[in-house]
Amino acid sequence: MRLCLMLGFLQLVGCSATEPERNYYLLRHAQLASVDDPVPAQIGIGQLTVASYIDGSGLVLEVMPGEIHHARYHQWAEPLRESLRGYLAESLAAVSGKKVSSEASSSAVWLQRIDIRISELHGDHLGHAKLVAYWRVTDIKKNKVTVEEEFNSRLPLANDGYGALVLAQKQLLDQLADHIAKTL
């Protein structure tokens, strides 16, 4: 009899618990580059590599040095690798005033290729967003790397929460694009 009462109670408790709502975030640039220009881009994003620990659907927090947490209810709306490619191309175009392709297949017409490796893109336990990235610019005609640099920056979150983390990450990606654009 007690077992039946306990099982009934556990069932009641289990049914009354509601799962938190999932939140999905898009990585989109506020200023979209013009798509009506028939002239092909002469600059393009080539290889884009993302550290495997951040290449999942959940946003990532470093809860203490060396320990991370993947958010279950705060996720990217689309694969991060694809979002980063488009976002960086749009941001580079906005700051450089040049057309930048996010399509790796159109490299035949490029004069410059930008290869990017994102090693860190997460929040930390102190309330900051962090981005560590490496990039190189290759002159396609000369088949020569002309620039190879590192970007390492943190920004404090304006507010608490994952929405604020995403906004800070966008600001960091815009800063990265600005640094890259100055080397083109």
PEDA-V399728 format. One record per run of one state. SS is the DSSP state (h for helix, s for strand, l for the rest). FROM is the first residue (numbers start at 0). TO is the last residue. If there is no record, write none. Layout:
BEGIN
ss = (SS	SS)
from = (FROM	FROM)
to = (TO	TO)
END
This chain:
BEGIN
ss = (l	h	l	s	l	s	l	h	l	s	l	s	l	h	l	s	l	h	l	s	l	s	l	s	l	h	l)
from = (0	1	16	22	25	42	50	51	54	57	64	66	76	79	96	99	101	103	109	111	124	127	139	143	156	161	181)
to = (0	15	21	24	41	49	50	53	56	63	65	75	78	95	98	100	102	108	110	123	126	138	142	155	160	180	183)
END
